[in-house]
């Protein structure tokens, strides 16, 4: 549903001719960005590259918790837009809201954040695949069949044109089987794996999207050709990747090295085990801006760690808003209710 109201007089006067303020719900965002995975990834990639050139900026996430409740917030500037994402967490369920502003500080729109988060999260791993995976990658593994499982299955199919197999494993066989069946119905060559070590064996690209507190597979289960995209260890007490595997990697790239010091459980554990030092971490934005050269997986594994940053949310929100104001009849965008599926942060 789209709701539109005039801007406050001060903003309207400052901007002159201003489109009406709008709230874009998740179904509308989905309609605006349907079939646009490449455009979403490209928008996120441009934002990271701008950050690497000093033309964009993002904050780290801040959290406040009390009485069983948690609230989080983060903000970014992605010229000509800026914005912020705030959300509440209750029993593992996230409720997101994104605000988008123009260069003059006028509020352009607010957006429900579930669909933006669902799209921007795999976009980071897509960028890692484009720049860090072995160039002839054909096999993949997904460990985790929950909130972010399907979006990462779609991403792997989009980013690996010669894909021959995605092995899927999780702690819940029923969820794994359902995800594999859904992928097969879409023409994606997914197969069921009984365990994470079985899934990752021989995989060229590995994506982990769990909330595990202990490593999902031993270091020697992963080949030297593997790019590992660690998505789920978004808190200090989570750990999907064995510290011994981190030590094997030719490079460790992060979506935000500063934020990783407090949020990336995989690297926090590796530092504690003496398997990694923070000065080895490479910023994704430096890679995309051309400030550094990073080897692709092949001679040794490469690890990409993403906790998600506001820069991604603002880039995707801006893409949705730009399409919204260009649409000749926004009221026709939504034809069906959106299936609810709470993503990670």
C-alpha positions, 0 to 999 in steps of 0.5 A: 500500500502507498500512502501520500501526504504533502511535505511539511511547508518548510521542506516544500518551500525549500525544495520548490516543486516536491513530489508528495511524501509517500510511505512505501510498504513491503509489497510496493517495494517488492513490486518496484524492484521485482526481477531487479536483483542485478540493479539492486546489486549494482546500486549497492556496489556503487554505494560501496565504491563511493564510500571507498572514494570518500563520497559516501559514509555509513554509521555503525549499528547501535542497539539499546536493550531493556525489559526484554525489548531491543531497538537498533538504528543506523544511518548513511549518506549515499549522495544525492540521498541520505537515510536511516534505518530503525528497527525493533526486535522481539523474539527474533522478529524484526520490524523495520522502518527506513527514512529517505531524505534528499540532498537538501534534507527534505524527507522524501519517503519512509519505507517498510524495511523487510523487503529492502533488507531481504534484497540488500543482504544477498547483494553484498555476497553477490558483490563478493562473488563478482570480485572474489570467487574463482572465475570458473565457479560452478558449485555452491553450498548454502548452510541455513534454510531460514529467513534468508535462505531463499534470497541467497539461493536466488542470488547464487543462481543469478551470480553463477551462470555456470552453476551445476549444483547448490547443496543445501543443509540446515539444522532443520531437515524439513526446512531444507527439503522445502527450500530445495523443492522450491529451488528445483521448481524454479529450475535451480539445481539444488540438492539436499545435504544431510550435514553442513560438512557434506554441503560444503565439500567441493563447493566453489562458493559457500554461504552461511546464513545461520545464528549458530554459536559454534562453527558449522564445519571443520576447516579441512572440509573447505577446498582452496577454491572456495569463497566463503560468505559469512552472513549469519554471525552478526553478533559477538557471540555467534560463530559460523566459521572455524577460526582455523579456516579463517587462518587458511584464507588468503584474504578476509574482506568485511563490509565494515571492518570497524563494525566487525570489531563488535559485531562479527562473531566469526572474526572476534572468535578468530582473534581470540584464538590467535588465528587472525589479526584485525589489521589483516581485514580488508574493507569491501569499499576499498576493493570496489573503489580500486584502492586495494587488490585482493586475490580471488579464491583458488590458491587458498580460500577467501572469506567475506564477512557481512553484518549489513550496513545502512549504506546498503539500505539507503542505496536500495531505498533510493532505487525503490523511491526513484522508480516510484516517482517515475512510475506513471500509476503507482496505485497499480503496483501492488496486486497481491499481499506480500508473503511475510518472512522476517529477514535478518538485520 
